[in-house]
Structures are given as C-alpha cells and as structure tokens.
Amino acid sequence: MSVTQRIVRQPFKHFFIKKSIQYKIIAEIVFVIASTALLTTATLTFLYNVKAKNGTFYYMSNDTKQDLELKGVLELILPSVVGAQVFSILIGLGIGLFSSRKIAVPIYKFEKWVMQLKNGNLNTKISFRENEEMKDLTVECNALAEYYKNAFLQIEDCLKILEKEPHNPQAAEQIQKLGQLLEKINYR
C-alpha cells in the first residue's frame, strides 16, 4: 500500500459496524441494569411501606415536628436511589456501546477475510489491533491461508511440468504428487 493510499480510520463514523450484534449486546446490558434498578426501587418502596404500617420503621419521639420529618424518609431516599439507578443505566449504556464494538469489529474483520478467501484471494492476511486477545486466531487464520496458497502453488508447478513434457517419465510422479495434494484438501 502506498503512502497516498493510506487507510483513514473513522471509528465514530462507522461505530455500528455490525448493527444487529451491537444492538443486541447493548439491549441486553441495559435490560439487566434497568431490571435491577426497577427491582431495587420496588423492594425499597415495599419494605418502607410495610415497616411504616407496622410502625417499626420510625423512631417515635415526643417531638411531633421531628416525627413528621421522619415520615418523609421515602420521599428523601427514593429520588436519590432513582437518580443513582438512572446514572447506572447510562453507565451501562456506555459499557454496552464500548463492549459491542469490541466484539463486532473482530467479527467484521473475520467476515471480510473469509470473503477474500472465498473470492480466491489466498494472499490476504488478517490482523487485529487486539494483539493479545486475538493472537492465536490471527496466527491460525493466516497459517490456513498460507497452507492453501502453498498447496495451490505446488499444484500449479506440477501442472506446468506436465504441460511441458506430457510423455516425460516424471509425469506419473507429478500426477501422484497432484493426487496427494488433492487428498489433503477436502473439497468433495
């Protein structure tokens, strides 16, 4: 690739590279967080109301003003809890966006690499920025492409020899070699 053909990365423009997968991951994360937030709010409200009816939630003093202030505990706590839960949903959304992209980009690259192979380009290489996590996959995929590239190069060399001298005593040897190469490739 020449300097003038430099690929410009635009991760924000192409953020949703595999939309269906990314939307599913984001929806699952937000659903779990929203469910726990709703469950927490419902539990807190239920416990508060049960204890308030029994009178076990309040500290009863001789000061009526203080008792009235204590009765408003739910109005004081519940907005804080709901606010914290909304904040956690937003954080969950951010985590979902980040996580979904970390999963979708390697899948997208792998699909592009497979399409190149399918179209007959055995010179294609796959690489990931996530060197550590994807190292084994990258090595194995590139080794696969290299193996088939070498196999087809050997087949091509054998065919060239056969085309030049079809009555050559080495022709039978070359045909046997071609047969062995084709046996290694499961194409039937």
C-alpha positions as CSV (number, residue, x, y, z in Angstrom):
1,M,0.0,0.0,0.0
2,S,1.5,3.3,-1.0
3,V,1.5,6.4,1.2
4,T,-1.2,8.0,-0.9
5,Q,-3.5,5.0,-0.4
6,R,-3.3,5.3,3.4
7,I,-6.4,4.0,5.1
8,V,-8.1,6.6,7.3
9,R,-9.8,5.1,10.4
10,Q,-13.1,6.7,11.3
11,P,-14.3,4.7,14.3
12,F,-17.1,7.1,15.3
13,K,-18.4,7.4,11.7
14,H,-18.6,3.7,11.4
15,F,-19.3,2.9,15.1
16,F,-22.1,0.4,14.4
17,I,-20.2,-1.9,12.1
18,K,-22.3,-5.0,12.9
19,K,-25.5,-3.3,14.0
20,S,-27.6,-6.4,14.8
21,I,-24.9,-7.8,17.2
22,Q,-24.2,-4.5,18.7
23,Y,-27.8,-3.6,19.3
24,K,-28.4,-7.0,20.9
25,I,-25.5,-6.6,23.3
26,I,-26.4,-3.0,24.3
27,A,-30.1,-4.0,24.8
28,E,-29.1,-7.0,27.0
29,I,-26.8,-4.9,29.2
30,V,-29.4,-2.0,29.5
31,F,-32.2,-4.6,30.2
32,V,-30.2,-6.2,33.0
33,I,-29.4,-2.8,34.6
34,A,-32.9,-1.4,34.2
35,S,-34.4,-4.6,35.7
36,T,-32.2,-4.5,38.7
37,A,-32.9,-0.8,39.1
38,L,-36.7,-1.4,39.0
39,L,-36.4,-4.4,41.4
40,T,-34.3,-2.3,43.8
41,T,-36.9,0.6,43.7
42,A,-39.8,-1.8,44.1
43,T,-38.2,-3.6,47.0
44,L,-37.2,-0.4,48.8
45,T,-40.8,1.0,48.4
46,F,-42.4,-2.2,49.5
47,L,-40.2,-2.6,52.6
48,Y,-40.7,1.1,53.5
49,N,-44.5,0.8,53.3
50,V,-44.6,-2.5,55.2
51,K,-42.4,-1.2,58.0
52,A,-44.3,2.2,58.0
53,K,-47.6,0.5,58.6
54,N,-46.2,-1.6,61.4
55,G,-44.6,1.4,63.0
56,T,-41.3,-0.4,63.1
57,F,-39.6,1.9,60.7
58,Y,-39.9,5.1,62.6
59,Y,-38.3,6.4,65.8
60,M,-41.2,7.9,67.7
61,S,-40.2,10.8,69.8
62,N,-42.1,13.3,71.9
63,D,-41.4,15.9,69.3
64,T,-44.3,15.9,66.7
65,K,-42.3,18.0,64.2
66,Q,-39.4,15.5,64.2
67,D,-41.9,12.6,63.7
68,L,-43.4,14.4,60.7
69,E,-39.9,14.8,59.2
70,L,-39.1,11.1,59.7
71,K,-42.3,10.1,57.8
72,G,-40.8,11.7,54.7
73,V,-37.9,9.4,54.6
74,L,-39.1,7.6,51.4
75,E,-39.5,11.0,49.7
76,L,-36.0,11.8,50.6
77,I,-34.3,8.4,49.8
78,L,-36.3,7.3,46.7
79,P,-35.3,10.2,44.5
80,S,-31.6,9.6,45.3
81,V,-32.0,5.9,44.6
82,V,-33.8,6.5,41.3
83,G,-31.2,9.1,40.4
84,A,-28.4,6.6,41.1
85,Q,-30.2,4.0,39.0
86,V,-30.6,6.3,36.1
87,F,-26.9,7.1,36.3
88,S,-26.1,3.3,36.4
89,I,-28.3,2.8,33.3
90,L,-26.4,5.5,31.5
91,I,-23.1,3.9,32.5
92,G,-24.5,0.5,31.4
93,L,-25.4,2.1,28.0
94,G,-21.8,3.3,27.7
95,I,-20.4,-0.1,28.6
96,G,-22.8,-1.7,26.1
97,L,-21.6,0.6,23.4
98,F,-17.9,0.0,24.1
99,S,-18.3,-3.7,24.6
100,S,-20.4,-4.2,21.5
101,R,-17.8,-2.5,19.3
102,K,-15.0,-4.6,20.8
103,I,-16.9,-7.7,19.8
104,A,-18.3,-6.5,16.5
105,V,-15.1,-5.3,14.9
106,P,-13.2,-8.6,15.1
107,I,-16.3,-10.4,13.7
108,Y,-16.5,-7.9,10.9
109,K,-12.8,-8.2,10.1
110,F,-13.0,-12.0,10.1
111,E,-16.0,-11.9,7.7
112,K,-14.1,-9.6,5.4
113,W,-11.1,-12.0,5.5
114,V,-13.3,-15.0,4.8
115,M,-14.9,-13.2,1.8
116,Q,-11.4,-12.5,0.4
117,L,-10.6,-16.2,0.7
118,K,-14.0,-17.2,-0.9
119,N,-13.2,-14.9,-3.8
120,G,-9.9,-16.7,-4.4
121,N,-7.5,-14.2,-2.8
122,L,-5.2,-16.5,-0.8
123,N,-2.7,-13.7,-0.3
124,T,-5.0,-12.0,2.2
125,K,-3.9,-11.6,5.8
126,I,-6.0,-10.9,8.8
127,S,-4.8,-8.7,11.7
128,F,-6.3,-7.3,14.8
129,R,-5.3,-4.4,17.0
130,E,-6.1,-6.5,20.0
131,N,-2.9,-8.4,19.6
132,E,-3.1,-10.3,22.9
133,E,-6.7,-11.5,22.7
134,M,-6.7,-12.3,19.0
135,K,-3.1,-13.6,18.6
136,D,-3.9,-17.3,18.4
137,L,-6.8,-16.7,16.0
138,T,-4.7,-14.4,13.8
139,V,-1.8,-16.9,13.6
140,E,-4.1,-19.8,12.8
141,C,-6.2,-18.0,10.1
142,N,-3.1,-16.7,8.4
143,A,-1.5,-20.1,8.5
144,L,-4.6,-21.6,6.9
145,A,-4.4,-19.1,4.0
146,E,-0.7,-19.8,3.6
147,Y,-1.2,-23.5,3.6
148,Y,-3.8,-23.4,0.8
149,K,-1.7,-20.9,-1.1
150,N,1.3,-23.2,-1.0
151,A,-0.9,-26.2,-1.9
152,F,-2.2,-24.5,-5.0
153,L,1.3,-23.3,-5.9
154,Q,2.5,-26.9,-5.8
155,I,-0.4,-28.0,-7.9
156,E,0.4,-25.2,-10.4
157,D,4.1,-26.3,-10.5
158,C,3.1,-29.9,-11.2
159,L,0.7,-28.9,-13.9
160,K,3.4,-26.8,-15.6
161,I,5.8,-29.7,-15.6
162,L,3.1,-32.0,-17.1
163,E,2.2,-29.4,-19.8
164,K,5.8,-29.1,-20.9
165,E,6.5,-32.8,-21.2
166,P,3.4,-35.0,-21.1
167,H,5.4,-38.1,-22.0
168,N,8.1,-37.5,-19.5
169,P,8.8,-40.4,-17.1
170,Q,8.3,-37.8,-14.3
171,A,4.7,-37.3,-15.4
172,A,3.5,-40.2,-13.4
173,E,5.4,-38.9,-10.3
174,Q,3.8,-35.5,-10.8
175,I,0.4,-36.9,-11.2
176,Q,0.8,-38.9,-8.0
177,K,2.0,-35.7,-6.3
178,L,-1.1,-33.9,-7.5
179,G,-3.3,-36.7,-6.2
180,Q,-1.6,-36.5,-2.8
181,L,-2.1,-32.7,-2.6
182,L,-5.8,-33.0,-3.6
183,E,-6.3,-35.7,-0.9
184,K,-5.1,-33.2,1.7
185,I,-7.8,-30.7,0.6
186,N,-11.3,-31.8,1.5
187,Y,-13.3,-30.3,-1.4
188,R,-15.8,-33.1,-2.1
